[in-house]
Amino acid sequence: MTLVVILLATLAAGIGSVWLAAALMGAGLGSQNDGVGPQHLLSLAAGALLATAFMLLLPEAFESGESPQVLFATLLVGLVLFFLLDKAELWHHGHEHAKGDHAHGHTHRHEDGHGPAAPRAGGWSVLTGDSVHCFGDGVLIASAFVADLRLGAVAALSVLAHEVPHHMGDLVVLRQSSTSRNAALVKVSLAGAVTALGGLLGYLLLERLHVALPYFLVIASSSFVYVALADLIPQLQKRLSARHTLHQVLWLLAGMALVTVVGHLAHQH
């Protein structure tokens, strides 16, 4: 039963986030002219990831009775690991999703306004990075589900939230290098489906190494923290008006509050 739930949740997070991103783009959302723009989505996702790590996953890991020093060391190792994956361009989603015109596939300019942005690497490099990232997400979601079904559900929702703005950028990149919009959607969906493969492997691995579950939860936390602090939040570090900055903070807090409330209600029931 747990395996079925993991597969469904990973497919929902992996492929569902792609289709939701495409739907938002099709509806015209994600541009700076809309009430809900990419900055808001990134803020919400960052808040959700940080709250999932610090309010749900880490407390669950520390309740196992394992040495706090060892768990904190695992957290540190995890952050370094994802930094190295980032350097290998296998974990970072650097598509500059925060640009409003990017969400519509138009040619955009650098932050300093001195000309068009350099074209990114080919679509296959984007898909390779997405596939590796999605596989890792699947393993991390599986570890949360093995610990607690409700915890896994919140973790899957957090992954979905942070993948939506990233997949919007992926679709833009692939549509620029493809003659078919549907082909781009299929390619990114296939990369998202790798999340289920990671979930399957994570479940099988944890079934045999149940004693390692607290460490998997800490690694999952380090992934969420790294993505939020090294990927999402830097995209929000722009000079904005006080009103737009306030909106960013409110959406960030909304993501934290949503995960915290859902996690609290799940544990109550």
C-alpha positions as CSV (number, residue, x, y, z in Angstrom):
1,M,0.0,0.0,0.0
2,T,2.8,2.4,0.9
3,L,4.6,1.8,-2.4
4,V,1.4,2.5,-4.4
5,V,0.9,5.8,-2.5
6,I,4.6,6.7,-3.1
7,L,4.3,6.1,-6.8
8,L,1.1,8.1,-7.1
9,A,2.6,11.0,-5.1
10,T,5.8,11.1,-7.0
11,L,4.0,11.0,-10.3
12,A,1.7,13.8,-9.1
13,A,4.7,15.9,-8.0
14,G,6.9,15.0,-11.1
15,I,4.4,15.1,-13.9
16,G,1.6,17.1,-12.2
17,S,4.0,20.0,-11.7
18,V,4.8,20.1,-15.4
19,W,1.2,20.1,-16.4
20,L,0.3,22.7,-13.8
21,A,3.2,24.9,-15.1
22,A,1.9,24.5,-18.7
23,A,-1.6,25.4,-17.6
24,L,-0.5,28.5,-15.7
25,M,1.5,29.6,-18.8
26,G,-1.5,28.9,-21.0
27,A,-3.7,31.0,-18.8
28,G,-1.3,33.8,-19.0
29,L,-0.2,33.6,-15.3
30,G,3.4,34.0,-14.3
31,S,4.0,37.3,-16.0
32,Q,4.8,40.5,-14.2
33,N,1.5,42.0,-15.4
34,D,-0.6,39.5,-13.6
35,G,-1.7,39.5,-10.0
36,V,0.3,36.3,-9.4
37,G,3.7,36.4,-11.0
38,P,6.8,34.3,-10.9
39,Q,8.2,36.2,-8.0
40,H,5.2,35.2,-5.9
41,L,5.4,31.6,-7.0
42,L,9.1,31.4,-6.1
43,S,8.5,33.0,-2.7
44,L,5.7,30.6,-2.0
45,A,7.8,27.6,-3.0
46,A,10.8,28.8,-0.9
47,G,8.7,29.2,2.1
48,A,7.1,25.8,1.7
49,L,10.5,24.1,1.3
50,L,12.0,25.7,4.3
51,A,9.0,25.0,6.5
52,T,8.9,21.3,5.3
53,A,12.6,20.9,6.2
54,F,12.7,22.7,9.6
55,M,9.2,22.1,10.9
56,L,8.5,18.6,9.7
57,L,11.4,16.5,8.3
58,L,14.1,17.5,10.8
59,P,11.9,17.1,13.9
60,E,10.9,13.7,12.6
61,A,14.5,12.7,12.2
62,F,15.6,13.9,15.6
63,E,12.7,12.0,17.3
64,S,14.4,8.8,16.2
65,G,16.8,9.1,19.1
66,E,19.9,9.2,16.9
67,S,22.8,11.4,18.0
68,P,22.1,15.1,17.3
69,Q,25.8,15.6,16.4
70,V,25.6,12.8,13.8
71,L,22.4,14.1,12.3
72,F,23.7,17.7,12.1
73,A,26.9,16.3,10.5
74,T,24.6,14.5,8.0
75,L,22.8,17.8,7.3
76,L,26.2,19.5,6.6
77,V,27.3,16.7,4.3
78,G,24.0,16.8,2.5
79,L,24.4,20.6,1.9
80,V,27.9,20.0,0.5
81,L,26.7,17.2,-1.7
82,F,24.0,19.3,-3.3
83,F,26.5,22.1,-3.7
84,L,28.7,19.7,-5.7
85,L,25.7,18.5,-7.8
86,D,25.0,22.1,-8.4
87,K,28.5,22.7,-9.6
88,A,28.0,19.8,-12.0
89,E,24.8,21.5,-13.2
90,L,22.7,18.5,-12.2
91,W,20.7,20.0,-9.4
92,H,20.3,23.7,-10.0
93,H,17.4,25.2,-11.9
94,G,19.0,28.4,-13.2
95,H,16.5,29.5,-15.8
96,E,15.9,32.9,-14.3
97,H,12.2,32.2,-13.9
98,A,11.5,35.5,-12.2
99,K,11.5,37.5,-15.5
100,G,8.0,38.2,-16.6
101,D,8.6,38.1,-20.3
102,H,10.5,34.8,-19.9
103,A,7.3,33.2,-18.8
104,H,5.9,34.0,-22.3
105,G,9.0,32.9,-24.2
106,H,10.0,36.3,-25.4
107,T,13.6,37.4,-25.8
108,H,14.7,39.0,-22.5
109,R,17.6,41.1,-21.4
110,H,20.2,40.8,-18.7
111,E,19.5,42.3,-15.2
112,D,21.7,45.3,-16.1
113,G,19.8,45.8,-19.3
114,H,22.9,45.7,-21.6
115,G,21.6,43.4,-24.2
116,P,19.9,40.1,-24.8
117,A,20.7,37.2,-22.5
118,A,23.1,34.6,-23.8
119,P,21.3,31.4,-25.0
120,R,21.3,28.6,-22.7
121,A,22.7,25.1,-23.5
122,G,20.7,22.8,-25.6
123,G,17.4,21.3,-24.4
124,W,19.0,18.0,-23.6
125,S,21.2,19.5,-20.9
126,V,18.0,20.9,-19.4
127,L,16.4,17.5,-19.5
128,T,19.4,15.8,-18.0
129,G,19.5,18.1,-15.1
130,D,15.8,17.9,-14.6
131,S,15.9,14.1,-14.7
132,V,18.6,13.8,-12.1
133,H,16.9,16.4,-9.9
134,C,13.5,14.6,-10.2
135,F,15.1,11.2,-9.4
136,G,16.5,12.7,-6.2
137,D,13.2,14.3,-5.4
138,G,11.6,10.8,-5.7
139,V,14.0,9.3,-3.3
140,L,13.4,12.1,-0.8
141,I,9.6,11.8,-1.1
142,A,9.8,8.1,-0.5
143,S,11.9,8.6,2.7
144,A,9.2,10.9,4.0
145,F,6.4,8.5,3.2
146,V,8.2,5.6,4.9
147,A,8.5,7.7,8.0
148,D,4.8,8.8,7.9
149,L,2.2,8.9,5.2
150,R,1.1,12.4,6.2
151,L,4.6,13.6,6.3
152,G,5.2,12.2,2.8
153,A,2.1,13.9,1.5
154,V,3.3,17.3,2.7
155,A,6.8,16.7,1.3
156,A,5.3,15.8,-2.1
157,L,3.2,19.0,-2.1
158,S,6.4,21.0,-1.3
159,V,8.3,19.4,-4.2
160,L,5.3,20.1,-6.5
161,A,5.3,23.7,-5.4
162,H,8.9,24.4,-6.0
163,E,8.9,22.5,-9.4
164,V,6.1,24.5,-10.9
165,P,8.1,27.8,-11.5
166,H,11.1,25.8,-12.6
167,H,9.2,23.8,-15.1
168,M,7.8,27.0,-16.5
169,G,11.3,28.0,-17.3
170,D,12.1,24.5,-18.7
171,L,9.2,24.7,-21.0
172,V,10.3,28.1,-22.3
173,V,13.8,26.9,-23.0
174,L,12.6,23.8,-24.8
175,R,10.0,25.6,-26.8
176,Q,12.6,28.0,-28.0
177,S,14.7,25.0,-29.3
178,S,11.7,23.0,-30.6
179,T,9.2,23.5,-33.4
180,S,6.4,21.9,-31.4
181,R,5.0,23.2,-28.0
182,N,3.5,19.8,-27.4
183,A,6.9,18.1,-27.9
184,A,8.4,20.3,-25.2
185,L,5.6,19.4,-22.8
186,V,6.1,15.7,-23.5
187,K,9.9,15.9,-22.9
188,V,9.6,17.8,-19.7
189,S,6.9,15.4,-18.5
190,L,9.1,12.4,-19.2
191,A,11.8,14.0,-17.1
192,G,9.3,14.6,-14.4
193,A,8.2,10.9,-14.5
194,V,11.7,10.0,-13.3
195,T,10.5,11.1,-9.9
196,A,8.5,7.9,-9.7
197,L,11.6,5.9,-10.5
198,G,13.4,7.6,-7.6
199,G,10.4,6.9,-5.4
200,L,10.5,3.2,-6.2
201,L,14.3,2.9,-5.6
202,G,14.0,4.9,-2.4
203,Y,11.2,2.6,-1.1
204,L,13.1,-0.5,-1.9
205,L,16.3,0.8,-0.3
206,L,14.6,1.9,2.9
207,E,12.8,-1.4,3.2
208,R,16.2,-3.0,3.6
209,L,17.9,-0.2,5.5
210,H,15.1,1.0,7.8
211,V,17.7,2.0,10.4
212,A,19.0,4.7,8.0
213,L,15.6,6.4,7.7
214,P,16.5,9.4,10.0
215,Y,19.5,10.1,7.8
216,F,17.4,10.0,4.7
217,L,15.1,12.5,6.3
218,V,18.0,14.8,7.1
219,I,19.3,14.5,3.5
220,A,15.9,15.4,2.3
221,S,15.9,18.4,4.6
222,S,19.3,19.4,3.3
223,S,18.0,19.2,-0.3
224,F,15.0,21.4,0.5
225,V,17.1,23.9,2.4
226,Y,19.7,24.1,-0.4
227,V,17.2,24.5,-3.2
228,A,15.4,27.3,-1.2
229,L,18.5,29.2,-0.2
230,A,20.8,28.7,-3.2
231,D,18.3,28.6,-6.0
232,L,14.9,30.2,-5.2
233,I,15.7,33.0,-2.8
234,P,18.7,34.4,-4.9
235,Q,16.2,34.8,-7.8
236,L,14.2,37.0,-5.4
237,Q,17.2,39.2,-4.5
238,K,16.4,42.1,-6.8
239,R,15.8,45.8,-6.2
240,L,12.1,46.2,-5.9
241,S,9.7,48.7,-4.5
242,A,8.7,48.4,-0.9
243,R,5.3,47.2,-2.0
244,H,6.7,44.4,-4.2
245,T,9.2,43.4,-1.5
246,L,6.3,43.2,1.0
247,H,4.5,40.9,-1.4
248,Q,7.5,38.7,-1.6
249,V,7.7,38.4,2.2
250,L,4.0,37.7,2.5
251,W,4.1,34.9,-0.1
252,L,7.2,33.5,1.6
253,L,5.4,33.5,5.0
254,A,2.3,32.1,3.3
255,G,4.3,29.1,2.1
256,M,5.7,28.5,5.6
257,A,2.3,28.9,7.2
258,L,0.6,26.6,4.7
259,V,3.1,23.7,5.3
260,T,3.1,24.3,9.1
261,V,-0.7,24.3,9.4
262,V,-1.1,21.3,7.1
263,G,1.6,19.4,9.0
264,H,0.0,20.2,12.3
265,L,-3.5,19.1,11.2
266,A,-2.1,15.9,9.7
267,H,-0.4,15.0,13.0
268,Q,-3.5,15.8,15.0
269,H,-5.5,13.3,12.9
